[in-house]
Amino acid sequence: MSGHGKAIPMTARAGGRLSGRAEVPGDKSISHRALILGALAVGETRITGLLEGQDVMDTARAMAAFGAEVTDHGGGAWSVHGLGTGGFAEPEDVIDCGNSGTGVRLIMGAMATSPIAATFTGDASLRARPMGRVTDPLRLFGAEAHGRAGGRLPLTLKGAVTPVPVRYTVPVPSAQVKSAVLLAGLNAPGETMVIEAEATRDHTERMLAGFGAAIRTETTTEGRVITLTGQPELRPQTIAVPRDPSSAAFPVCAALIVEGSDVLVPGIGLNPTRAGLYETLIEMGADLSYENMREEGGEPVADLRARFSPDLRGIEVPAERAPSMIDEYPILSVVASCATGATVMRGVAELRVKESDRIDAMARGLEACGVRVEETRDSFTIHGMGAGGVTGGTVCATHLDHRIAMSFLCLGLATRRPVGVDDAGPIATSFPVFEPLMRALGATLERGAA
C-alpha cells in the first residue's frame, strides 16, 4: 500500500536571516494537467519544468498504466505520447495515487467516459478523503463507482459505454471537481456544461483551450458557466510549467517573519485564480513586490521579492477569496500568528477535507506554540502575537499532510524556542527540495525532534 515509509522528524529554529533566490519547483496543478491532457492528445506533448514530486510522479505512472508513452528526459523535461480522446486502455493493475487528491480526481474524470474499468487507491490520508464529490457527477455521464463506505478508496470506477453530456452545478467551490467533469466531457458527444458560483483555479480551462478543445466561459446570473464541446482531437503541445505559487508561499512567508530577510522567487505563476495569498499578504502590510512581469504558456508569471515585514497586521480575509488560496491557509495562519491583532479566515470548510483537517491541525499546533486560536466548522481566527512574539517549543503533528509540516517548520524559524514536526516525510509529495532550498536561504533545519 502507498506510503512514504518511516517517519522523518524535523526541527526548525531561529538563526540568521533568509536571503537569496528560491527556485521552487514547477506548479503541481499544471504538472498534473499537462501529463493528463498530453495522454489524451494525438501525438507527442513535451513538458519542461515538470514538478517531480511524488504526487505528480504517481500521475505520470498512472498515464503510463492507461497506455500512454511517458518519458523522463532528465532535468524536469518529459514527453507524453498520447492516445487521443477516449483512447485509454484498461490498466492491468491498481492505480495508486499516493497522497494526491488532485491526481486521483482528475484521472477518474479523464477515464470516466471510456468503456474501461480501473481501481484506485492511495495512502492512508487519501483513503480517508471523500470521493463522492467527484464520483456523483461522473455517474451522470453513465460511469459506475464502487468504493468503501462513504465512497472512499479503494474504489473501482467503470467508465460509461455510451456517455452522455451533462450540465452540472458544482455544489462547493472545487477546481478538482470542475476539472474532473470537464475531462469526462471530452469523450461525451455534445456540450458539457459546468456551473460554479465562485471562480476556482482555471488551469484546466486554459490548458484545454491550448490543446485545441472548443471551450468557452461566460458569467451569468447562475455564476461562472464553462461549456465544453465533446470529442475533439486534442493537439499535442509544448508546455513550460511555471513555478508553483503554493510552494513559493513557504519561502516567501518565512522571509516575511524572519528578521532581516530578503528572498527572490523567480518565475512564479501568478494566475489570478491562484494569487489570493499574495493579495492578502499585501493587505496585511507585507513587503512584497513583483518584478519582470510576463506571460509564459498562457499563464501570467513574475519574479516575486519578499522582505522581512515587522509591522504585519491582522485582517479579515474575504470569504470569496478562499478558492484562490485554499491551499495557502496553513502558511497564512503562521504569518497571522506573527502579526499584530486578529486575522479572521472565513468560508474555509474545504480545509477540513484536505490531506488532513487543516483547520484542526493548525489550530492545535499553533496553540501548543502559545498562539490563541478560535475555530468554527468553516472559519478560524488567529490572534497574532507580533514579530518575535510566538513562543514555540513544541513538536507539532502533521497528520501525513505536507503543507502542515512545511508551515510549522517555517514558523519555527521565527519563534523564541524551536518548533518540530513529527513527520516531514510527506513534504516530498509536493516540494521534494524544500529542505535543501530552505537551508540554502539560511534556514536552520535539523533532522530529529525538537
Secondary structure, 3 states (H helix, E strand, C coil): CCCCCCCCCEEEECCCCCEEECCCCECHHHHHHHHHHHHHCEEEEEEECCCCCHHHHHHHHHHHHCCCEEEEEECCEEEEEEECCCCCCCCCCCEECCCCHHHHHHHHHHHCCCCCEEEEECCHHHHCCCCHHHHHHHHHCCCEEEEEHHHEEEEEEECCCCCCCCEEEECCCCHHHHHHHHHHHCCCCCEEEEEECCCCCCHHHHHHHHCCCCEEEEEECCEEEEEEECCCCCCCCEEECCECHHHHHHHHHHHHHCCCCEEEEEEEECCCCCCHHHHHHHHCCCEEEEEEEEEECCEEEEEEEEECCCCCECCEECHHHHHHCHHHHHHHHHHHHCCEEEEEEECCHHHHHCCCCHHHHHHHHHHHCCCEEEEECCEEEEEEECCCCCCEEEEECCCCCHHHHHHHHHHHCCCCEEEEECCCHHHHHCCCCHHHHHHHHCCEEEECCC
